[in-house]
Amino acid sequence: MNFGEKLTRLREQKGLSQYEVAERLGIKRPRYNAWEQSLAKPRADLLNLLATFFEVSPSYLLGFNEEDTPQQPEPPFEPGTIAAHHEGEDWSEEEQEDIRRFKEFLKSKRINK
């Protein structure tokens, strides 16, 4: 199964449209569609985001590990582990997810240096 077929299968297992996945990942649908059609592959930071979203390893998506095993779950969000200014309100689930995505983006930048 190639990269695009894996994405299609994972998306369908979640019962989501391409538009819904793209929206949740913060990208445009045509970009996501190109990945499913195997016309393009995502950058490393977006590959990590896809893997996290679909709960598989980046190695599985790229074909290095054919086992379809979920990744270890992300540890619970701990606001004390990062520095961020906010106005004293609790972080919403959406804000916490944005912070997790940004953390993954920063990790991928460090790895790809």
C-alpha positions as CSV (number, residue, x, y, z in Angstrom):
1,M,0.0,0.0,0.0
2,N,1.5,3.4,-1.0
3,F,1.5,6.6,1.0
4,G,-1.7,8.0,-0.6
5,E,-3.6,4.7,-0.1
6,K,-2.6,4.7,3.5
7,L,-3.9,8.2,4.1
8,T,-7.1,7.5,2.3
9,R,-7.7,4.3,4.4
10,L,-6.8,6.1,7.7
11,R,-9.1,9.0,6.8
12,E,-12.0,6.7,5.9
13,Q,-11.5,4.7,9.1
14,K,-12.1,8.0,11.0
15,G,-15.2,8.7,8.9
16,L,-13.9,12.1,7.7
17,S,-13.8,13.9,4.4
18,Q,-10.6,15.3,2.9
19,Y,-11.9,18.8,3.7
20,E,-12.4,17.9,7.4
21,V,-8.9,16.4,7.7
22,A,-7.3,19.4,5.9
23,E,-9.2,21.8,8.2
24,R,-8.1,20.0,11.3
25,L,-4.5,20.0,10.1
26,G,-4.7,23.7,9.2
27,I,-4.0,23.2,5.5
28,K,-5.9,23.6,2.3
29,R,-7.9,20.6,0.9
30,P,-6.0,20.6,-2.5
31,R,-2.7,20.0,-0.7
32,Y,-4.2,17.1,1.3
33,N,-5.8,15.7,-1.8
34,A,-2.4,15.7,-3.6
35,W,-1.0,13.6,-0.8
36,E,-3.9,11.1,-1.0
37,Q,-3.4,10.9,-4.8
38,S,0.3,10.3,-4.3
39,L,1.1,13.4,-6.4
40,A,3.1,14.9,-3.5
41,K,4.4,14.1,0.0
42,P,4.3,16.4,3.0
43,R,7.2,18.2,4.6
44,A,8.6,16.5,7.7
45,D,6.6,18.8,10.1
46,L,3.4,18.0,8.3
47,L,4.2,14.3,8.1
48,N,4.6,14.3,11.9
49,L,1.3,16.1,12.2
50,L,-0.4,13.6,10.0
51,A,1.1,10.7,12.0
52,T,-0.1,12.2,15.2
53,F,-3.5,12.9,13.8
54,F,-4.0,9.4,12.5
55,E,-2.2,7.8,15.5
56,V,0.4,5.9,13.5
57,S,4.1,6.4,13.1
58,P,5.7,8.5,10.4
59,S,7.6,5.3,9.4
60,Y,4.3,3.5,8.8
61,L,3.1,6.4,6.5
62,L,6.4,6.3,4.6
63,G,6.4,2.6,4.2
64,F,9.4,1.8,6.4
65,N,7.2,0.0,9.0
66,E,4.2,-1.8,7.6
67,E,2.7,-2.6,11.0
68,D,-0.3,-0.4,11.6
69,T,0.3,0.2,15.2
70,P,-0.8,3.3,17.0
71,Q,1.9,5.6,18.5
72,Q,2.2,6.1,22.2
73,P,-0.5,8.5,23.2
74,E,0.6,12.1,23.8
75,P,1.0,12.8,27.5
76,P,-1.6,15.0,29.0
77,F,-1.1,18.7,28.4
78,E,0.8,20.4,31.2
79,P,0.7,24.2,31.0
80,G,3.8,24.4,33.2
81,T,6.0,22.7,30.7
82,I,6.1,25.6,28.2
83,A,6.1,29.4,28.6
84,A,3.2,31.2,27.1
85,H,1.4,34.4,28.1
86,H,-2.3,34.3,28.5
87,E,-4.8,36.4,30.4
88,G,-5.4,34.0,33.3
89,E,-8.1,31.9,31.6
90,D,-7.8,28.1,31.4
91,W,-6.6,26.8,28.0
92,S,-9.4,25.5,25.8
93,E,-9.1,22.1,24.1
94,E,-8.5,23.8,20.8
95,E,-5.8,26.0,22.2
96,Q,-4.1,23.0,23.8
97,E,-4.2,21.2,20.5
98,D,-2.7,24.2,18.7
99,I,0.1,24.2,21.3
100,R,0.7,20.5,20.8
101,R,0.9,21.0,17.0
102,F,3.3,23.9,17.4
103,K,5.5,21.8,19.7
104,E,5.6,19.0,17.1
105,F,6.5,21.6,14.4
106,L,9.4,22.9,16.6
107,K,10.6,19.3,17.2
108,S,10.5,18.6,13.5
109,K,12.5,21.7,12.7
110,R,15.1,20.7,15.2
111,I,15.4,17.2,13.7
112,N,15.6,18.5,10.1
113,K,18.5,21.0,10.8
